[in-house]
Amino acid sequence: MSTLDLPLVAENRDITGFRPIKALRHFRNLVADKEDTKQVFFIIEALKGRKIQRQIDAFLSTETARDFIRREDQLGIADMLDDHARWADCGPDSVAQNYIRFMKREGLTANGLVEESYAWRPREERPVDQAEWYLNRLRDTHDLFHVLTGYGRDALGEAALLGFSYEQNHNLGVKFIAYAAARQIKKVTGTSAPLYLAIKEGRALGKAADTLAHMDVEAVMREDIDAVRARLSIGKPVIYRQCLDQLKAEGFAEQDLAINEGAAQAA
């Protein structure tokens, strides 16, 4: 059976949810042990809400989605993104080459995040439907979002990117983690940098941009990165950069602002 033949949502499956008490419990677990990255997935799952389901249904009804489904694997696009030889003919200013440089510099692979997600919910326990294909697409493009938006993998960059992603994908768990992360940075550093304004800026940029999860990833990878940013209305994160400069001026080195890899990519 091809991905196109799969049901939109498997029978008796409800991907929505709003369980704030459960989310708070898992957040406390994450604060207690930041290496326990599966807690992030639990938080996102507990606060999905119904808006994401409506967005999935609307997109899956389009010819664009059907075209992507014909061309992409049911399990996601991580293999395509990790196949760096595939993009060897792309120019130095292409999205692909910027993405490859980012992933090598950070020591990341798209499949690394796939494995993180399987630690939370094993592959054999996942439903086989087109909604899962969509959610896998969200997962696999996280680091591509970093490259396109200009947000770094420091703690504030991850939090602000989650603000961006919330306005794109409407998962309340993502919004919760974004503001909780900013609060934690403030608590740890005592900085006077406008951290919450950086989250607000991320949300504004996400709202103004085209829905990145609906882009033709293979085509975008081959385009000039500045042209893609202009075409998809992706603005620059100015306040975020100002916050980083202020944090550094206050004596915080880059490693002081690091975030756990799995938690950083989970959304």
LINSULTA-V13342 format. One record per residue. N is the residue number from 0. SS is DSSP state (H for helix, E for strand, - for the rest). D_FIRST is the distance of its C-alpha to the first C-alpha in Angstrom with 2 decimals. Layout:
BEGIN
n=(N:N)
ss=(SS:SS)
d_first=(D_FIRST:D_FIRST)
END
This chain:
BEGIN
n=(0:1:2:3:4:5:6:7:8:9:10:11:12:13:14:15:16:17:18:19:20:21:22:23:24:25:26:27:28:29:30:31:32:33:34:35:36:37:38:39:40:41:42:43:44:45:46:47:48:49:50:51:52:53:54:55:56:57:58:59:60:61:62:63:64:65:66:67:68:69:70:71:72:73:74:75:76:77:78:79:80:81:82:83:84:85:86:87:88:89:90:91:92:93:94:95:96:97:98:99:100:101:102:103:104:105:106:107:108:109:110:111:112:113:114:115:116:117:118:119:120:121:122:123:124:125:126:127:128:129:130:131:132:133:134:135:136:137:138:139:140:141:142:143:144:145:146:147:148:149:150:151:152:153:154:155:156:157:158:159:160:161:162:163:164:165:166:167:168:169:170:171:172:173:174:175:176:177:178:179:180:181:182:183:184:185:186:187:188:189:190:191:192:193:194:195:196:197:198:199:200:201:202:203:204:205:206:207:208:209:210:211:212:213:214:215:216:217:218:219:220:221:222:223:224:225:226:227:228:229:230:231:232:233:234:235:236:237:238:239:240:241:242:243:244:245:246:247:248:249:250:251:252:253:254:255:256:257:258:259:260:261:262:263:264:265:266)
ss=(-:-:H:H:H:-:-:-:-:-:-:-:-:-:-:-:-:-:-:H:H:H:H:H:H:H:H:H:H:H:H:H:-:-:-:-:-:H:H:H:H:H:H:H:H:H:-:-:-:-:H:H:H:H:H:H:H:H:H:H:-:-:H:H:H:H:H:H:H:H:H:-:E:-:-:E:-:H:H:H:H:H:-:H:H:H:H:-:-:-:-:-:-:E:H:H:H:H:H:H:H:H:H:H:H:H:-:-:-:H:H:H:H:H:H:H:H:H:H:H:-:-:H:H:H:-:-:-:-:H:H:H:H:H:H:H:H:H:H:H:-:H:H:H:H:H:H:H:H:-:-:-:-:-:H:H:H:H:H:H:H:H:H:H:H:H:H:H:H:-:-:H:H:H:H:H:H:H:H:H:H:H:H:H:H:H:H:H:H:-:-:-:-:-:H:H:H:H:H:H:H:H:H:H:H:H:H:H:-:-:-:H:H:H:-:-:H:H:H:H:H:-:-:E:H:H:H:H:H:H:H:-:-:-:-:-:-:H:H:H:H:H:H:H:H:H:H:H:H:-:-:-:-:H:H:H:H:-:-:-:H:H:H:H:H:-:-)
d_first=(0.00:3.80:6.67:8.08:6.13:7.19:10.73:13.66:15.22:14.31:16.75:20.20:19.58:22.46:22.41:26.01:29.09:32.78:34.57:37.44:39.24:36.25:35.87:39.58:39.47:36.76:38.70:41.78:39.91:38.85:42.45:43.68:41.34:39.87:37.95:35.89:33.24:30.74:33.24:32.20:28.63:30.17:32.43:29.76:27.65:30.82:31.78:28.66:30.00:28.42:28.81:25.83:23.61:25.14:24.63:20.91:20.56:22.75:21.02:17.47:19.03:20.26:19.29:20.03:17.34:14.73:16.08:15.91:12.29:11.57:13.89:13.53:11.78:10.44:13.41:15.90:18.13:20.59:20.01:20.68:23.78:25.02:24.88:28.47:28.88:26.41:29.08:32.11:33.08:33.28:36.82:38.63:38.49:34.76:32.53:30.80:34.12:35.32:32.17:32.57:36.25:35.57:33.05:35.38:38.39:36.86:35.29:31.79:28.22:25.17:23.59:26.76:25.94:22.43:24.27:26.75:24.12:22.73:26.37:26.33:23.04:21.35:17.76:16.96:18.54:16.51:14.27:10.60:10.97:12.12:15.65:15.13:13.98:17.26:19.33:18.21:19.35:22.64:23.09:22.49:24.84:27.78:29.77:29.07:30.67:33.65:34.08:33.87:36.11:38.63:38.59:39.38:38.17:41.48:41.49:42.58:40.11:37.24:38.74:39.30:35.79:34.57:36.87:35.23:31.73:32.85:33.86:30.56:28.24:30.66:30.08:33.45:32.87:32.86:36.09:37.63:37.07:38.41:41.71:41.99:41.69:44.40:46.58:46.18:47.10:50.15:51.13:50.89:52.52:54.83:54.19:55.55:52.70:50.98:47.73:46.71:47.38:44.95:42.24:43.36:43.20:39.65:38.69:40.54:38.84:35.38:36.27:37.63:34.75:31.61:28.56:27.64:24.18:23.37:24.71:23.04:23.44:23.14:25.76:27.95:28.22:29.97:32.43:35.93:35.85:38.80:37.34:34.10:36.20:38.24:35.37:33.54:36.91:36.87:40.47:42.44:42.95:46.77:47.75:45.43:47.24:50.57:49.69:48.84:52.16:54.02:52.45:53.44:56.90:57.19:56.64:53.00:51.38:47.72:47.04:48.61:45.92:42.98:40.09:37.85:34.83:32.20:33.81:34.11:30.43:28.94:28.71)
END
